[in-house]
Structure formats: C-alpha cells, structure tokens
Amino acid sequence: MMLFGVDKAPILRSLRTFSSRPANLGVAMNFILEKKRFTGLNSCVLRFKIPNEAGDLSSLPVPSGVKLVLNGQEKSYSPVSLPSEVDYMDILVKPYAPVTGGGFGAFLCDLNIGDTAPMKVKPPRSIHGSKETIVRRYGMVALVGGGTGVAPLIQIAKAELLSNSVTPVRFLSVNQGVEDILMKQELLIME
C-alpha cells in the first residue's frame, strides 16, 4: 500500500513506544536544513535535522512543533512529518516578505542546505483534554484548512491513516487554483 507517495510498511515499523530520552523543550537550538523543495506556487517543505541536544522528539505524545527565534521574536511552525521521526522534522513554509515583526517565512525559505535556524521545541499540546495520541480516538476525522494552515492537518491525517485504523479521514483544502495546492504530491493516495 502506498500512502502520500511512500511505502507505509517501514513507517509503521517506526511507530514505536516513546523514547526514554525526553525532548529538550523551550531552549533555542540550531536546526540544520537538510532538504528543501518547493510546493504550490511559492511555498516550501523544509527538512531540518533535529539536533542531538533537542532530545528525542518522538518522546512527545503530541508534538506541537517548533518556534523559530529571530530578532528576539518567535513564530510557531507545525511539522508535516510524523511524530515518530527521530532524526528530522519537515515543516511547510510560505515565504512572506520581511516586514516589521515578520519575515520569518522568507528567512526560512532563503536558507541553503547546511544553514541553521534557531528554533525551540514546543511542549505537547492537549487535544480534547488529552496529551496522548490522537489516532484511533474518533469514529471519523474531518480536516478543513487552507494555505500553510494545512500543516498540522497533514500530520494528523498521516498519523491516522498509517495507524492501520479503520477511521475514515476526510481532508478539505481550500485553494485559489490547482497550482496552489500545497503538498499536492503527498496528498495523493495510491494503492
């Protein structure tokens, strides 16, 4: 079975019990850009190597993502990669132009492979009163989003679909045109 263009068997094997090495939360660390690819009209998926001092992010039951720390300000980003990934984290970014108090997306999308970005790991978030996994909790999952707001939804959809759950997942993404669908390749499900 192919899901999001990836053979799901090795991913299912990587969904394991949480690590004994807890994640280092709230401390700015340099995440190294490993891969970069464009999606939609002008957005990118950036793969960052998780620094050793960050700990094991798979120890977090519901990873909330990272905060980019830039010029004394912070901007949150949700991963699109699975919580079980231990060596890297993918984030979806739109390169909004630099403005006073902004420009985080432009900074990230302008990075070259090997460059670093100072980020903090966010603490796990509570979803419907629980910090535990959200897969297999509901009879149906319906996700609605647009633009880079689809990032946390993509992670939720991947986790649910790869959990061997029978829970139906529906994903509605609102876009101006087909060419602006973010992560279109990953959203194609092939059997």
Secondary structure as UniProt FT lines:
FT   STRAND          2..3
FT   TURN            4..5
FT   STRAND          6..7
FT   HELIX           8..14
FT   STRAND          29..39
FT   TURN            40..42
FT   STRAND          43..49
FT   HELIX           52..54
FT   HELIX           57..59
FT   STRAND          66..70
FT   TURN            71..72
FT   STRAND          73..77
FT   TURN            83..84
FT   STRAND          88..93
FT   TURN            100..101
FT   HELIX           104..109
FT   TURN            113..114
FT   STRAND          116..121
FT   TURN            128..129
FT   TURN            135..136
FT   STRAND          141..146
FT   HELIX           147..150
FT   HELIX           151..162
FT   TURN            163..164
FT   STRAND          169..174
FT   HELIX           178..180
FT   TURN            182..183
FT   HELIX           184..187
//
